[in-house]
Amino acid sequence: MARTKTRIAISLEQEQVERIRRHAERAGMDVSAYVVHAATRQMAETEAIEEQFAGLDALIAEAEAEAAALPPEPGLTTEELTEQERRDVEAALNLFYGEET
């Protein structure tokens, strides 16, 4: 049974067109086959990565949902901190942001 094909149009800069033509020629393919091959390969790679990290993504989503359900932490103002605690917080922030103290 013959498959029907659908034509799609894309817009490219001339430099991109020429680059794709050169790569297709080196691969021994016409431009259409080359673009389909490249897109299919990219989709397979993306799907493999998504599958590889699906468990981790689920854990992150679960942790974020649990965190969202937590009651808010009581807010502290800098006035409630001792001078040493203020210095410690400033040092930690500088370490985090990569700034020198």
C-alpha positions as CSV (number, residue, x, y, z in Angstrom):
1,M,0.0,0.0,0.0
2,A,1.4,3.4,-1.0
3,R,1.9,6.0,1.6
4,T,0.8,9.5,0.8
5,K,3.2,12.3,1.5
6,T,2.6,15.7,2.8
7,R,4.6,18.7,1.7
8,I,5.6,21.3,4.2
9,A,7.2,24.7,3.6
10,I,9.8,26.2,5.8
11,S,11.5,29.6,5.6
12,L,15.3,29.8,5.8
13,E,18.0,32.3,5.4
14,Q,20.0,31.7,2.2
15,E,23.1,30.8,4.2
16,Q,21.1,28.1,6.0
17,V,19.8,26.7,2.6
18,E,23.3,26.5,1.2
19,R,24.7,24.9,4.3
20,I,21.9,22.3,4.3
21,R,22.5,21.6,0.6
22,R,26.2,21.1,1.2
23,H,25.6,18.7,4.1
24,A,22.9,16.8,2.1
25,E,25.3,16.4,-0.8
26,R,28.1,15.1,1.4
27,A,25.7,12.6,2.9
28,G,24.6,11.5,-0.6
29,M,21.0,12.6,0.0
30,D,18.6,15.1,-1.5
31,V,17.7,18.0,0.7
32,S,14.3,16.7,1.6
33,A,15.6,13.3,2.7
34,Y,18.5,15.0,4.6
35,V,16.1,17.4,6.5
36,V,13.7,14.5,7.3
37,H,16.7,12.4,8.5
38,A,18.0,15.2,10.7
39,A,14.6,16.0,12.2
40,T,13.9,12.3,12.8
41,R,17.3,11.8,14.5
42,Q,16.8,14.9,16.7
43,M,13.3,13.7,17.7
44,A,14.7,10.2,18.6
45,E,17.5,11.9,20.7
46,T,15.0,14.1,22.5
47,E,12.7,11.2,23.2
48,A,15.6,9.1,24.5
49,I,16.7,11.9,26.8
50,E,13.1,12.5,28.1
51,E,12.8,8.8,28.8
52,Q,16.1,8.7,30.6
53,F,15.1,11.6,32.8
54,A,11.4,10.8,33.3
55,G,11.9,9.3,36.7
56,L,14.0,12.2,37.9
57,D,11.5,14.7,36.4
58,A,8.7,12.9,38.3
59,L,10.7,13.1,41.6
60,I,11.3,16.8,41.0
61,A,7.6,17.4,40.3
62,E,6.6,15.5,43.4
63,A,9.1,17.4,45.6
64,E,7.8,20.7,44.2
65,A,4.2,19.7,44.9
66,E,5.2,18.8,48.5
67,A,7.1,22.0,48.9
68,A,4.1,24.0,47.6
69,A,1.9,22.3,50.2
70,L,4.2,23.3,53.2
71,P,3.1,26.2,55.4
72,P,5.1,29.4,54.8
73,E,8.1,29.8,57.0
74,P,7.9,32.6,59.5
75,G,9.6,35.6,58.2
76,L,12.6,37.1,59.9
77,T,13.8,40.6,59.4
78,T,17.4,41.6,59.5
79,E,16.6,43.5,62.7
80,E,15.9,40.2,64.4
81,L,19.3,38.8,63.6
82,T,22.4,39.2,65.7
83,E,25.4,41.0,64.1
84,Q,27.2,37.7,63.7
85,E,24.1,36.1,62.0
86,R,23.9,39.1,59.6
87,R,27.6,38.6,58.7
88,D,27.1,34.8,58.3
89,V,24.1,35.4,56.0
90,E,26.1,38.0,54.0
91,A,29.0,35.6,53.7
92,A,26.7,32.8,52.5
93,L,25.1,35.0,49.9
94,N,28.5,36.2,48.7
95,L,29.6,32.6,48.4
96,F,26.5,31.6,46.6
97,Y,26.7,34.5,44.1
98,G,30.4,34.2,43.7
99,E,31.2,37.6,45.2
100,E,34.2,38.3,47.4
101,T,33.6,39.4,51.0
